[in-house]
Amino acid sequence: MNPALKRKLLVISLLCLLVASALQLYTFGFADNFFSNWLRMFVVLFVLVAGTVLAVVPGANYIVNKTSQLFR
C-alpha cells in the first residue's frame, strides 16, 4: 500500500474515532451499550469520510479538469 494512502487512512481513522467518541458521549453518555454504539458510529463515519476524501473529491476534480480542458 502506498505510504501516502496509509497516512491518509490513519488520519481519517483517528479523526473519526475522536468524533465518534465525542458524539457518543455527548448524545448518550456512557450507557450499557456504549462500545457497540461507538463502534457502529465509528464505522459509519469512517466509510463516509474515507469514501468522500478518497473517491468523490478526486473523481469530481478529475471530471472538472477534463471538462475545463474541453472548453479551451
N, C-alpha and C positions, 0 to 999 in steps of 0.2 A: 504494500500500500504506500502511496505517495506520502512523504513526511508532511507536506502542506495540508493534505486532506486529513491526516491523523490529528494535526494541530487544530484544524477547524472543528472536527468532531469532538475533540476534547473540550474545547472552549464552549461549544454548543451544549454538550452534556453537563458541564459544570453550571452554566447559566440556567439550564432547565431544572437542574437539581435544586438550585437555590430558589428559583421562582416557585417550583412545586412545593418546596418546604414552607416557604412563606405563605403561599396561598392556602395550603392545607392547615397550617397552624392558625392563621387569621380567620379562616372560614369555619372550621370545625373544631379547632383546638386539638388536644391530644386525646382523642377518643379511643375506644376499644379497637376499632378497625383502622387505626392510623396508618400502618405500614402498607396495607393493601390499597387504600385510597391514595397514599403518597406515591406508590409505585405506578399505579394506573395513571395518575396525573403527570408523573414524570415521563412515562412512555408516550402519552398523547402529545405533550408539549415538545418532546424530542422529535417525534415524527413530523409534526407541523413545522417546527423551526428548521430542522435539517432539510426537509423537503423544499422549503421556501428558499433557504440560503444556497443549497447545493444544486437545485434543479430549476426552480421557477425563475429566479433572478438571472442566472446565466442564460437561460433559454430566452427570456424576454430581451436581454441585452443582445444576444445573437440575432434575433429577429429584427430588432430596431436597427442594428448596424447593417444588416443585409438590405433592408428596405431603404435605408438612407443612401446606400451605395447605388441603388437602382435609380434614384431621382437626381443623381449628379450629372 
